[in-house]
């Protein structure tokens, strides 16, 4: 009898830890949702140089974080907003190529997000602006029968740091996020 009581007392905290679910993530994690979008490897941007059709095109941000732009060569893009990239390209074009370049940069295609764990088909998927965790799970074929459906772990790059937070299924996903759907205990 004493052994049974002792076993229950020792395993109760483990069972309660499994029941712990949602805890708010750090403020920096949540603030990244409202922050201006920073470009990264895998993004594709439409660069328009008004009056210069030969320079206007869709360019990829390469693995090193650069956009290979005609005439001026590689332009650093990783960590910059599209508006900052506009200014950088315009400044390089002013350096001996065009007098007063008018440059516009728009994100044509965002870098993918990743999903793994208890979903039908984990992997890499195309990001769509405004996507929630529920949308991402649907794209991955839905939850498996063993999936924890209320909360999800998201790993995200925030200000050069990699943060992981547990969020609700209704929270937003960002480009480059990795979602992990946990297995429920019961």
CORVENCOR-V67482 format. One record per backbone hydrogen bond with DSSP energy under -0.5 kcal/mol. NH is the residue of the N-H (numbers start at 1). CO is the residue of the C=O. E is the energy in kcal/mol with one decimal. If there is no record, write none. Layout:
BEGIN
NH|CO|E  NH|CO|E
END
This chain:
BEGIN
5|1|-2.3  6|2|-2.5  7|3|-2.8  8|4|-2.3  9|5|-2.3  10|6|-2.2  11|7|-2.0  12|8|-1.6  13|9|-0.6  15|11|-1.9  16|12|-2.4  17|13|-2.0  18|14|-1.5  19|15|-0.9  20|16|-1.0  30|26|-1.6  31|27|-2.7  32|28|-1.3  33|30|-1.3  34|30|-0.6  34|31|-0.6  35|31|-1.1  39|80|-3.3  42|61|-2.2  43|40|-2.1  44|109|-2.8  45|59|-3.2  46|106|-3.2  47|45|-0.7  47|57|-2.9  48|46|-0.5  48|104|-2.9  49|47|-0.5  50|48|-0.7  50|102|-2.3  52|49|-2.4  55|52|-1.6  56|52|-1.1  57|47|-1.9  59|45|-3.2  61|43|-2.9  62|60|-0.7  62|66|-2.8  65|62|-1.8  67|75|-2.5  68|60|-0.5  68|66|-0.5  69|67|-1.0  69|73|-1.9  72|70|-1.8  73|69|-2.1  75|67|-2.5  77|65|-3.2  78|65|-2.3  79|39|-2.9  80|77|-2.3  85|81|-2.2  86|82|-2.1  87|83|-1.9  88|84|-2.1  89|85|-2.6  90|86|-2.6  91|87|-2.4  92|88|-2.0  93|89|-2.4  94|90|-2.0  95|91|-0.8  95|92|-0.6  96|94|-2.2  97|93|-1.6  98|93|-2.8  103|101|-0.7  104|48|-2.4  106|46|-2.0  108|44|-2.4  108|106|-0.6  109|44|-2.0  113|125|-2.2  114|177|-2.8  115|123|-2.3  116|179|-2.3  118|181|-2.3  119|117|-2.2  120|142|-2.4  121|140|-2.5  123|115|-2.5  125|113|-2.7  131|128|-1.5  133|171|-2.1  134|169|-1.8  136|132|-2.2  137|133|-2.6  138|134|-2.2  139|135|-2.2  140|136|-1.6  141|138|-1.6  142|137|-2.8  144|118|-1.6  147|144|-1.7  148|182|-2.8  149|147|-0.7  152|167|-2.4  153|180|-2.1  154|152|-0.5  154|165|-3.0  155|178|-2.6  156|154|-0.5  156|163|-3.1  158|156|-0.6  158|161|-3.6  161|158|-1.8  163|156|-3.1  163|161|-0.6  165|154|-2.5  167|152|-2.9  167|165|-0.6  169|150|-1.5  171|168|-1.7  173|131|-2.8  176|112|-1.3  177|174|-2.0  178|155|-2.1  179|114|-3.2  180|153|-2.9  181|116|-2.6  182|180|-0.7  184|146|-3.0
END
